[in-house]
Amino acid sequence: MTDYAILGDLGAIVLAAAGMALLARRVRVPPIIAYIAAGLLLGPATGWLDVSGSVGLISEAGIALLLFLVGLELSLDRVRDVGRVALGAGSLQIVLTTAAGFAFVSLLGFRASEAWILALAVTFSSTVVVVRILQAGGIVQRTDGRIAVGILLVQDVAVAIALTVVAAAGSAGVGDGAAAGGGTVLPDLVRAGIGLVALLAFSFVSVRWLLPPVLRWLGASLEIAFVSAMAWCFLYIAAAHRLGLSVEIGAFIGGVTLAQCAIHGDLVRRVHPLVSLFIAVFFVALGIHVDAASVAAGWRTALLVAALVVAGKPLIVAGLVLAFGYGARTAFRAGIALGQMSEFAFILGGLAVATGLLQPATFSIIVAAGIGTIAISAALMPATDRVWVRLERSRLIARLRQDPAEPDPATHALRGHIIVVGMNALGRRLVHQFVARGETVLAIDADPVKLDGLPGHHLAASTDYASVLDSARLADAKLLVSALQIEAANNLLAYRARCLGVPASIHAFDAAVITELKSIGADYLMVSKHDGIRQIADELRRAGVID
């Protein structure tokens, strides 16, 4: 006879999530908080469901599939032009936050192994929460959103290493104090590291040579493409398990691999409902995992850990983004976006408990602090701009603010010039092409490093500020070109150019943005899949915009 327990538990989770989400909508509370509250209601409050059996299985399957779907939405093209700050600030943030976390929790009296696990738990931010909220606000393509996503990618690589280290320590019996097994830690770690490299190498080969022809062949049937994508997910899960890696890491890498393929946009749209379901399941199960007795005993410690994450980590991230040449507002937004603990913290903590590196009571502190930081972040991120407006008036922020326009002294005399915004590969090639044709060019980018070595005039600034375009003499320009892959920024540039009667050529990096750009009044659209640099220049020349 069929055992319907798992269906009953899953039904209870979904019903509770739906009910709390409807209630939360009435009082304008973010859905993520509602899902966590539903878990608390089903678990600690009523004892209806516990963390054993089917709920644990649902949670584990949900995490793996959820991370696959999150990876599917993380196309590297989104963060290519902020790769330098993502890699640099992301790496430094991991080092600084881990060191600060270890020092902080050591002062609270934890032994070394637990202090390291806690430090790693507070270091990583939640890909699920950040991407979900950025998408809901339509700001995932904004500069701070792309920086945050880029740093998350760096963190995800680091957490793969951390999970590998903890798993190797567990297989060697380090957590149990088995000295005899201690000598196997390094071989196990090396073996898992080789497995990770092998999985990443297979992903690279797949993106370059294997997946494109297969997906083109499947493209005629999106239903089959969707099923094949899910099969790809389970292939990576099985491969990760055989290679001694976390199945969640395997699922995530599988998703990121598919995200680099042309068909990923259609796949994302098809799996989006599934994303919503597993987000609900994951956070409800997270609430069920809370051990009320342990939390009650360690609530002060959980509060201190949460404070470190909510206040300390955003300061570290914002300071690093500022150091890489971005403005205070962008740095503030990126810092706030990463001010929570990651879903990987719970996976890492659970693995550490299983290996004996962490006490169950300490794991409850991680869960309580993680839930608190996720709830605060989910409430704070949509209000970031309102908070910034208030802070902007304070003396502290006023000292940090930089003049948004740092023009070349010669730009005040520019007339009949071409403004090129966004010094990614496309923007840099356009600058060189226009200068080679004898045009006067002003290159603009928020990252001053990207302007190094370019001919013509430079302006290190963000075009979010109207004063930047005033300094660029937009009203006197013959053409505005945007190579950015940021929908909101491109729409604003097209609108401002239209208001001043200046022709605008905008990078239509995705088919979804073409209609809106046309409605705003962009004169020319650069469609990446069909237009080359030379064809763009020829078209503009035929139209009489350039010589």
C-alpha positions in Angstrom: 0.0 0.0 0.0 1.3 3.5 -0.9 2.6 5.6 2.0 1.0 9.0 1.6 2.9 10.6 4.5 5.2 12.6 2.3 2.3 14.0 0.2 0.5 14.9 3.4 3.5 16.7 4.8 4.2 18.5 1.5 0.5 19.5 1.4 0.7 20.9 4.9 3.8 22.9 4.0 2.2 24.4 0.8 -1.1 25.1 2.5 0.6 26.9 5.4 2.9 28.8 3.0 -0.1 29.9 0.9 -2.2 31.0 4.0 0.6 33.0 5.6 1.6 34.6 2.2 -2.0 35.8 1.8 -2.1 37.2 5.3 1.3 38.8 4.8 0.1 40.4 1.6 -2.6 42.1 3.5 -0.2 43.7 5.9 2.6 44.2 3.3 5.1 41.8 4.7 7.6 40.2 2.3 6.6 36.6 1.3 9.9 35.1 2.6 9.1 36.2 6.1 5.6 34.7 5.7 7.1 31.3 4.7 9.4 31.3 7.7 6.5 32.2 10.0 4.5 29.3 8.5 7.4 26.9 9.3 7.5 28.2 12.9 3.8 27.6 13.2 4.0 24.0 11.8 7.1 23.2 13.8 8.0 24.8 17.1 4.6 26.4 17.8 2.3 23.4 17.3 4.6 20.4 16.8 2.5 19.3 13.8 5.6 18.5 11.7 9.1 17.7 12.8 12.5 17.7 10.9 12.7 14.0 10.5 11.4 11.7 7.8 9.5 13.2 4.9 10.0 16.9 5.9 13.8 16.4 5.9 13.6 14.6 2.5 11.4 17.4 1.0 13.8 20.0 2.4 16.9 18.4 0.9 15.3 17.8 -2.5 13.9 21.4 -2.4 17.4 22.9 -1.6 19.0 21.0 -4.5 16.4 21.9 -7.1 16.1 25.4 -5.7 19.9 26.0 -6.1 19.7 24.6 -9.7 17.0 27.1 -10.5 18.9 29.9 -8.9 22.0 28.9 -10.9 19.9 28.9 -14.1 19.2 32.6 -13.6 22.8 33.6 -13.0 24.1 34.3 -16.6 27.7 35.5 -16.4 26.8 38.1 -19.1 24.9 40.0 -16.4 28.1 40.5 -14.3 30.8 40.5 -17.0 31.3 44.3 -16.9 31.6 44.3 -13.1 33.9 41.2 -12.9 36.8 43.1 -11.5 34.9 44.5 -8.5 33.0 41.2 -8.0 36.2 39.1 -7.9 38.3 41.6 -5.9 35.7 42.8 -3.4 34.1 39.3 -3.2 37.4 37.6 -2.3 38.4 40.3 0.2 35.0 40.3 1.7 35.2 36.5 2.4 38.7 36.9 4.0 37.7 39.9 6.1 34.3 38.7 7.2 35.6 35.2 8.1 38.4 36.7 10.2 36.1 39.2 11.9 33.5 36.4 12.5 36.1 34.0 14.0 37.5 36.7 16.3 34.0 37.7 17.4 32.6 34.3 18.1 35.9 33.2 19.8 35.3 36.0 22.3 31.9 34.4 23.0 33.6 31.2 24.3 33.2 28.8 21.4 35.9 26.2 20.7 38.0 26.6 17.6 36.1 24.2 15.3 32.8 25.7 16.2 34.2 29.2 15.9 35.4 28.5 12.3 32.0 27.0 11.3 30.2 30.0 12.8 32.6 32.4 11.0 31.9 30.7 7.7 28.2 30.7 8.3 28.1 34.5 8.7 30.4 35.1 5.7 28.2 33.9 2.9 25.0 35.7 1.7 21.9 34.2 0.4 21.7 33.9 -3.4 18.1 32.8 -3.1 17.0 35.9 -1.1 19.1 38.5 -3.0 18.3 37.4 -6.5 14.6 37.0 -5.6 14.2 40.4 -4.1 16.3 42.1 -6.9 14.1 40.5 -9.5 10.9 41.5 -7.7 12.1 45.1 -7.6 13.3 45.0 -11.2 16.8 46.1 -10.2 18.8 43.0 -10.9 20.4 44.8 -13.9 21.3 47.9 -12.0 25.0 48.4 -11.2 24.7 47.6 -7.5 22.5 44.6 -8.3 25.1 43.2 -10.8 27.9 43.8 -8.3 25.9 42.0 -5.6 25.2 39.0 -7.9 28.9 39.0 -9.0 30.0 38.8 -5.3 27.5 36.0 -4.7 29.1 34.0 -7.5 32.5 34.4 -5.9 30.9 33.3 -2.5 29.3 30.3 -4.1 32.7 29.1 -5.4 34.2 29.7 -1.9 31.3 27.8 -0.2 31.9 24.8 -2.5 35.4 24.7 -1.1 34.2 25.1 2.5 31.7 22.3 2.1 34.4 20.1 0.7 36.7 20.9 3.6 34.0 20.1 6.2 33.0 16.9 4.4 36.7 15.8 4.3 37.1 16.6 8.0 34.0 14.5 8.7 35.2 11.5 6.7 38.5 11.7 8.6 36.7 11.7 12.0 38.2 15.0 13.0 34.9 16.0 14.6 35.0 13.0 16.9 38.6 13.6 17.8 39.8 10.4 16.2 43.5 11.0 15.9 44.0 8.0 13.7 41.8 9.4 11.0 43.4 12.8 11.0 45.9 11.8 8.4 43.2 11.2 5.8 42.0 14.8 5.9 44.4 16.1 3.3 43.9 13.2 0.8 40.1 13.5 1.1 40.3 17.2 0.6 42.6 16.8 -2.4 40.2 14.2 -3.8 37.2 16.4 -3.4 39.1 19.4 -4.9 40.0 17.3 -7.9 36.3 16.4 -8.2 35.3 20.1 -8.1 37.8 21.0 -10.8 36.6 18.1 -12.9 33.0 19.2 -12.6 33.9 22.8 -13.5 36.0 21.6 -16.4 33.1 19.5 -17.7 30.9 22.6 -17.4 33.3 24.7 -19.5 33.5 22.0 -22.2 29.7 21.7 -22.2 29.1 25.4 -22.6 31.7 25.7 -25.4 31.0 22.5 -27.5 28.3 20.1 -26.1 25.3 22.1 -25.0 24.8 24.7 -27.9 24.1 22.1 -30.7 22.0 19.9 -28.4 19.9 22.9 -27.2 19.5 24.2 -30.7 18.2 20.8 -31.7 15.8 20.7 -28.7 14.8 24.3 -29.2 11.9 23.4 -31.5 10.2 21.7 -28.5 10.6 23.8 -25.3 8.7 21.1 -23.4 11.5 18.6 -24.2 14.1 21.2 -23.5 12.7 21.8 -20.1 12.6 18.1 -19.2 16.2 17.8 -20.6 17.3 20.7 -18.4 15.9 18.9 -15.3 17.7 15.8 -16.4 20.9 17.9 -16.6 20.3 19.0 -13.0 20.1 15.4 -11.8 23.1 14.4 -13.9 25.2 17.1 -12.0 23.7 16.0 -8.7 24.8 12.4 -9.3 28.2 13.5 -10.6 28.8 15.7 -7.5 27.8 12.8 -5.2 30.2 10.4 -6.9 33.0 13.0 -6.8 32.6 13.5 -3.0 31.0 17.0 -3.3 27.8 18.4 -1.9 24.8 17.6 -4.1 23.6 21.2 -3.7 26.9 22.4 -5.2 26.4 20.0 -8.1 22.9 21.3 -8.7 24.0 24.9 -8.6 26.9 24.4 -11.0 24.6 22.5 -13.4 22.2 25.5 -13.3 25.0 28.0 -13.9 26.2 26.0 -16.8 22.8 26.0 -18.5 22.5 29.8 -17.8 25.4 30.5 -20.2 23.4 29.1 -23.1 21.1 31.0 -25.4 18.0 29.1 -24.5 18.3 29.8 -20.8 15.8 32.7 -21.0 13.0 30.4 -22.1 14.0 27.8 -19.5 13.9 30.4 -16.7 10.4 31.5 -17.7 9.2 27.9 -17.7 10.8 27.0 -14.4 9.8 30.2 -12.6 6.6 28.7 -11.1 8.8 25.8 -9.8 11.2 28.4 -8.3 8.3 30.0 -6.4 7.2 26.6 -5.1 10.6 25.5 -3.8 11.3 28.9 -2.3 8.2 28.4 -0.2 9.1 24.8 0.7 12.6 25.7 1.6 11.8 28.6 3.9 8.9 26.8 5.6 11.1 23.8 6.2 13.7 26.2 7.6 11.2 27.4 10.1 10.3 23.9 11.1 14.0 23.2 11.8 14.1 25.7 14.6 14.7 24.0 18.0 12.7 26.3 20.3 14.5 25.1 23.5 18.0 25.7 22.0 17.0 29.1 20.7 15.6 30.1 24.0 18.8 29.1 25.7 21.1 30.8 23.2 19.0 33.8 22.0 21.5 36.3 23.2 24.3 34.7 21.2 22.0 34.4 18.1 21.1 38.1 18.5 24.8 39.1 18.6 25.6 36.9 15.6 22.7 38.4 13.6 23.9 41.9 14.5 27.3 41.1 13.2 25.8 40.0 9.9 23.2 42.8 9.5 25.5 45.6 10.5 29.1 44.4 10.0 28.9 42.6 6.7 27.2 45.5 4.8 29.9 47.9 6.1 32.7 45.6 4.8 31.0 45.1 1.4 30.3 48.9 1.0 33.8 49.8 2.0 35.3 47.4 -0.5 33.0 48.6 -3.3 33.9 52.2 -2.5 37.6 51.2 -2.7 37.1 49.9 -6.2 36.0 53.4 -7.4 32.2 53.2 -7.2 30.0 55.9 -5.7 28.7 55.8 -2.1 25.1 55.1 -3.2 26.1 52.1 -5.3 28.3 50.8 -2.4 25.5 51.3 0.1 23.0 49.4 -2.0 25.3 46.5 -2.7 26.2 46.3 1.0 22.6 46.2 2.2 21.8 43.6 -0.5 24.3 41.2 1.1 23.4 41.8 4.7 22.0 38.3 5.5 23.2 34.7 6.0 23.1 32.2 3.2 21.0 29.1 2.8 24.5 27.5 2.5 25.0 28.4 6.2 22.3 25.9 7.1 23.7 23.2 4.8 27.2 23.8 6.2 26.0 23.8 9.8 24.0 20.6 9.2 27.0 18.9 7.7 29.2 20.1 10.6 26.8 18.6 13.1 26.8 15.3 11.2 30.6 15.2 11.3 30.8 16.2 15.0 32.4 19.6 14.3 29.4 21.4 15.7 27.0 20.8 18.6 23.3 20.7 17.8 22.6 23.6 20.1 25.1 25.7 18.2 23.4 24.8 14.9 20.2 26.1 16.4 21.9 29.4 17.0 23.0 29.5 13.3 19.4 28.7 12.2 17.9 31.4 14.5 20.4 34.0 13.5 20.0 33.1 9.8 16.3 33.4 9.9 16.5 36.7 11.7 19.0 38.2 9.2 16.9 36.9 6.2 13.8 38.4 7.6 15.5 41.8 8.3 17.1 41.8 4.8 13.8 40.9 3.1 12.2 43.9 4.8 15.1 46.3 4.4 16.2 45.7 0.7 13.0 47.1 -0.9 13.4 50.2 1.3 17.1 50.7 0.6 16.6 53.9 -1.5 14.4 55.5 1.2 17.0 54.7 3.8 19.7 56.2 1.6 17.8 59.4 1.1 17.7 59.9 4.9 21.3 58.9 5.4 22.4 61.1 2.5 21.5 64.1 4.6 23.7 63.1 7.5 27.2 64.4 7.9 28.7 60.9 7.8 27.3 60.1 4.3 28.1 63.7 3.2 31.7 63.1 3.9 31.7 59.8 1.9 29.9 61.3 -1.1 31.9 61.9 -4.1 31.2 64.4 -6.9 29.3 62.2 -9.4 31.0 63.9 -12.2 34.8 63.9 -12.5 35.2 65.2 -16.1 38.2 65.6 -18.3 39.0 69.4 -18.1 38.6 69.6 -21.9 35.0 68.3 -21.9 33.5 71.7 -21.3 34.5 72.7 -24.9 33.1 69.6 -26.6 30.6 70.0 -29.4 29.5 67.6 -32.1 31.0 64.7 -30.2 29.9 61.1 -29.7 29.2 60.0 -26.1 29.8 56.3 -25.5 28.5 54.9 -22.1 29.7 51.6 -20.7 33.3 50.4 -21.3 32.6 46.8 -21.6 34.0 44.9 -24.7 31.4 46.5 -27.0 31.9 50.0 -25.6 35.7 49.9 -25.9 35.5 48.7 -29.5 33.0 51.4 -30.4 35.3 54.0 -28.9 38.3 52.8 -30.9 36.2 52.5 -34.1 34.8 56.0 -33.8 38.2 57.6 -33.0 39.7 55.7 -36.0 37.1 57.4 -38.2 38.1 60.8 -36.9 35.3 61.4 -34.5 35.6 63.2 -31.2 34.6 60.7 -28.5 33.8 61.0 -24.8 33.9 57.6 -23.0 31.9 57.3 -19.8 32.0 54.5 -17.2 31.5 54.4 -13.4 34.7 52.3 -13.1 37.7 54.6 -13.8 40.0 51.6 -14.4 37.9 50.7 -17.5 38.8 54.0 -19.0 42.5 53.4 -18.9 44.2 53.2 -22.3 41.2 54.5 -24.3 41.7 57.3 -26.8 39.6 60.5 -26.7 38.1 62.1 -23.6 37.1 60.3 -20.4 34.4 60.8 -17.7 34.5 58.5 -14.6 31.0 58.8 -13.4 27.6 57.1 -13.3 25.0 58.3 -15.7 22.3 57.8 -13.0 23.1 61.4 -12.2 21.7 64.1 -14.6 24.7 66.3 -13.7 27.0 63.7 -15.4 25.2 64.1 -18.7 25.3 67.9 -18.3 29.1 67.6 -17.8 29.3 65.4 -20.9 27.6 68.1 -22.9 24.9 65.8 -24.1 22.8 68.7 -25.5 25.7 69.5 -27.9 26.5 65.9 -28.8 25.8 64.4 -32.3 25.2 60.9 -30.9 24.7 59.1 -27.6 25.7 55.4 -27.6 25.0 53.1 -24.7 26.8 49.7 -24.6 25.4 48.9 -21.1 23.5 45.8 -20.3 21.4 47.5 -17.7 17.8 48.0 -18.8 16.9 50.8 -16.4 20.0 52.8 -17.3 19.5 52.3 -21.0 15.9 53.4 -20.8 16.9 56.6 -18.9 19.6 57.4 -21.4 17.2 57.0 -24.3 14.7 59.2 -22.6 17.1 62.0 -21.8 18.6 61.9 -25.3 15.1 62.1 -26.8 14.2 65.1 -24.6 17.3 66.9 -25.9 16.8 65.9 -29.5 20.1 63.9 -29.6 20.1 60.6 -31.6 20.6 57.6 -29.4 21.9 54.2 -30.2 21.2 51.7 -27.4 22.5 48.2 -26.8 19.3 46.0 -26.9 21.1 43.1 -25.1 17.9 41.1 -24.8 14.8 40.8 -27.0 12.6 41.7 -24.1 13.9 45.3 -23.9 13.5 46.1 -27.6 9.8 47.1 -27.4 10.2 49.4 -24.4 13.3 51.1 -26.0 11.3 51.7 -29.2 8.4 53.2 -27.2 10.8 55.5 -25.4 12.2 56.7 -28.7 15.6 55.2 -29.2 16.7 56.0 -32.7 18.9 53.0 -33.2 19.1 49.6 -31.5 22.2 47.4 -31.3 21.0 43.9 -31.2 23.9 41.7 -30.1 22.9 38.6 -31.9 22.5 40.3 -35.3 24.7 43.4 -35.4 28.4 43.7 -35.6 30.5 46.8 -34.8 31.1 47.6 -38.4 27.5 47.2 -39.5 26.4 49.5 -36.7 28.9 52.2 -37.8 27.8 51.8 -41.4 24.2 52.2 -40.5 24.8 55.3 -38.5 26.9 56.7 -41.3 24.2 56.1 -43.9 21.8 57.9 -41.6 24.1 60.9 -41.5 24.7 60.7 -37.8 28.5 60.2 -38.2 30.9 61.0 -41.0 
